[in-house]
């Protein structure tokens, strides 16, 4: 149950098009559903603007299929991240309309509800474009995880790949694309310097993603992480190593108009 769907339901009740009991039945599983091995957070879209996303590693295929089955009943689509080839094949067999983004390791399972997007200019609608920038081709899987996440959440998103600091002219040749973006995600391994370069060029939020790409001294992404954390460019934030999904989700949230006006929020009495 997302904010737009709840708004539509309440308007239908107000107009007498939906009975109160029917609306109560629709809302019966808020805030969560207990499957025994998992407690599905159906209330998450109302709180955070997006439904629960399934993180596949560590879960059995049986549990993943059961979770997807329940989530898709109340959603227009369900995202599952870091899916292995075996899990993708099993999900395809159960839900043939599933779209698998192999490079990003993300599955998009169509839900049984109609997908509802906020109207342009409405609460929750995107403000501008998110640009995903990657340093090298080896960073593409993490960059694609960010790209698909942003796209599926509903923000316009573009790619700018293989523009690392070893050939800085490649980045500068696309500076108009950099300047046009409302939020930028910078994905880089090795020493991770690209985030500082981009952060020094643009007047927009930069979300940097260190990747585990590099030789031994990169320490599996620790070197890039520390470089990004120590960036002297203002407006640069950092997510965890290889966390393309987290960067994509944050970029979309920054790019959204607020769902709730300040006057609707309870005041805090001192």
Phi, psi and omega in degrees: 000110181259168184303318181294319180293321178294319178301315179298316180298315180295322177295322178294321176296317181298324180275356181082012181278338178232131178290152180301318180297322178294321177294320178298323178296320179297325184267007191298331185265007173281140005268346180209166180236126184267114177262004184092299179270349180206148175245105187280128186268083180288347182273352189297323181297325178291324181279317190245359177086357179212144180289169179300139177250139184269120174267116191281320184303138180089347179259145175287156179298323178299315181292321179299315180297319180294318180296314179298320180302316183284319182294321184291341178292338185239020185217157174283334177198155178233132176262140174229126187252161178053044182276134175283168178300321181295318179293319178301317181295318180295320180290322176300320180294321180282320182234088189301338182275004180298136175258122181252122176261093189298317181297320180277346184060035180243137172251140175242109183261117179300137179269177181269350177265156176290136176288126181243120177253143175299144177293153178306130181086351181276163175306134181090350180280155181287149179271318183207210183253142172261134179246125177260119183246131177238148182286311184221171180296329179293342179272356187301318180304318179289320178298320179292326175299318177294315183299310182295321179300311180300314182299314183289333177284341171117006176268142170299138185215143179232161178250146169216095190251155175061054180231041183291172188289346176292342176219070190297336179299333179295322178288314183295333178292343180246028186295331178296324176293322176299313185292333184280342184285147176273327175221142180237138173249124181245118184250121183206143174251215183050242181268350174072022187288342185300326181299318178294321179298310180295317179299331178279352182258330191246156177254043182225161177298137177242121177256114183260142181236107175286139178248162181274026179272130177148171179280185190308318183290349176286344174056043176065028178107351180296320180300312179296321179301313182292322177300314181293321178295331182261018181300137176270358176278135180284151175082017180254122174250165186226136170253181185290164181300129178066014185271068177297323179298312181300320178294318179296319180295315180296318180299316179297318181296318176298325185278356182270146166288145182301142178285326186238128178291152183302324184290345178273348181275142180296139177280154180256117178277131178278000000 
